[in-house]
Amino acid sequence: MNTNPHHAKRWTILVILSLAQLMVVLDATIVNIALPSAQRALHFANSERQWIVTAYALAFGSLLLLGGRISDLFGRKWTFIGGLAGFAIASAVGGAAQSFGMLVASRTFQGAFGALLAPAAMSLLTTTFADGSERNKAFGIWGAIAGSGASIGLILGGVLTQTLSWRYSMYVNLVFATIAIAGALSLIHNEAPTVKPKLDMPGVLTVSAGLFSLVFGFSHAETTSWGNHTTLGFLVAGALLLAMFTVIQSRSEHPLLPLRVVTNRNRAASFLTIGVAGSAVFAVFLFLTYYLQQGRGYSPVATGVAFLPMTAAVMISAIVATTKLRARFGPRPLIVTGMALGATGMLYLTRLGIDSSYATAILPALVAIGVGLGLAMSSAMNSATLGVRPADAGVASATVSASQQVGGSLGTALLSTVATSALTSYVLSAHAHPTRLLLAHAAVHGDTTAFAWAAAIFAIGAIITGALFERGTKALEVEIEPGAAPALAH
């Protein structure tokens, strides 16, 4: 007899969880598309606009592990609903913002409540789908959303901004959250430990401050330089705080992040995959968006539509990988192949010129990257929570989100710095007055240099994760920790 209280309604629950995941994932790009309109409406400077993105990233990234542990301690249903409600309220405040400060504050609270919501949603997925084949299907859908949500955000943000107002890019979250809350209230049962261990406050403080310092350091590097004293100070502080956190976790009776979650080699490889993919794929959305809109004159909606083939490729490959290929070959070849395809697509984009054709110079690369992301992300997300104790599902899920967030922040800073340096060097090496044509060529040179670095990141990631993962289906035969459900290992 199946004792899982969610078993009978598990597929409907998956829809609710996927809706919440989509809301969180698309929020980054939907806001980016709306940002120019918001800047004109609220009259803030170019130097300030980065905080609309950074405020969310700082709160989300630094509080993820705490959010994951809260869901483990107090129950995933109410943590999930609380995260949804808070995210919706913060979005409403942002949509109604009358000043720059009000908008930044709303984005900060969106990030904080997102840090509650995202781990709770993924841990509910992990504990709802215990059967091997069904788990693979569920994670295939989940991986497809994670890999395609950003491009969906580009389309939705463009449509809402062009047809209504930038404010509806925030208000739309009320629709997603209301549906998800109604579904959660009626379908999800709350499961919390009868005896609640103490919350590891030294661990909370060190990991939250450490992640905050890393994300802030990466963001500061993007707007200043890697050699800037503030950048270096925060990056060093982040590394030291995370080292302290590791020591604390090894000695704590009730650790925030039990080291058993991350020391398993297949899980470690999965977290690395998610971080690498997050940092490299940033190049597609940022620099290709710049190229299409500024270089080729695409509208926000047309730019979003241009990414649709990639979205379709992610969805199809993620589902095929988890339902047909994973059980036969194991995660290692899927992830290595996925990263190799990502590297190939990025290299293809280095051929772009100022008037390259979308059909021949961009579309093949988007399809290759989409297939690669679907193979890698869906397999890594599945393996990242495979075999964990039910009591650790929330914090394991939070580690997935933290890997993606830190990887994305690093990619933002590193590739933006690379692109800017390449653009400047191109102009200076021309030894000519910077005409509009010269600047156009320089901008494309900056974009293609970033694509080349992204290809290298994918390639290095493929080599490292290929070495870490166990071969074949052995990676699916995880040693089950005491207290973990045996079915999670299939």
C-alpha angles and dihedrals in degrees: 000000000000110000095188105116090208097050099100094049098031097122093050088049088052089058091053093047092046091052090054091046091050091052092054096043098047093045093085098055096034089059093045091057091048095045099091091052092046090050092054092047097047097034101228125154128256088246090060101046094081087070091067087066099030096051090059094044094049095051094041096045098044097047101042098098091046090050091050093051092046089057090051093049104040104026132281097240096061094038088052093048093044090051091049094048094047092046090051094049092047089049091052091051090049092050090052094043115142096183142033091249092053091051093048091049091051091050090051091054091045088057093047094050090042087058088059095042104046099054092042091053095049094044089052087053091049094050096039095054108049099146112096101231095039091046089055092051092048093049090046089059091043092050091048090056093046091051098042103033093090094057091045086054090054091055097042093044091049094049094046094045095047099041103033121003140296087256091071089063084070098035092055089073088068089065094049093045096047092053092045093048092050091050094046093050092053102035111029125078119210115238118185131161114266091221111045115207119220117274111251098239097177087053092047093051097045098044094043092049091043095051090043090053093049095048092044091047092051092047092047091050089056092058099035122013142284089254094054112122093230092049093050092044094055094043092051091045090050093052093047093047092050090049088052089048091055091052091048091050092052091056103034121107090212105025121195089223111022106218090227087074094062105027095069103103096225093050091046089052090049093053089048091050092053092048094047093046090048093052097044100043090054086079091065097053099038105037098032089049089053091047094050097043103035100027102036101024098240117166119236090258093048089049091053091048089051088063094052095095089056091049091051091047092051093050096047097044094045093054094043091048095053099038102038112016110031098067091047102044106016125233099287100076092040093053095042091048091046093053091045089054089048090053091048092051092048091050089051089056091056086075092068119127132187093272104026119152118253092218096053106025104035112020097064090050093050092051092049092048091046093052090046094050092048092052095045104037098045092047094045094048090051094049094043092069099030114129098358120144112263087240089059097045094100097050092043089053090048090054089056090054092043091053090052093046097047091043091051092048091050091048091050093053100038099044094041089053091048093049094048093048092049092049092050093046091050092053094045093047091054090068088207139109107278103253124182091259093050091049090049091053090046092052092052090047089054091049095048091047089055089050090053091053091047089053089053091050091052092047094049090046090053091053096047097043090044088057094046101047119082114245125265121334091338085090087064092053094078118179102250114232118226108277096021119124109255092221090066090074097066 
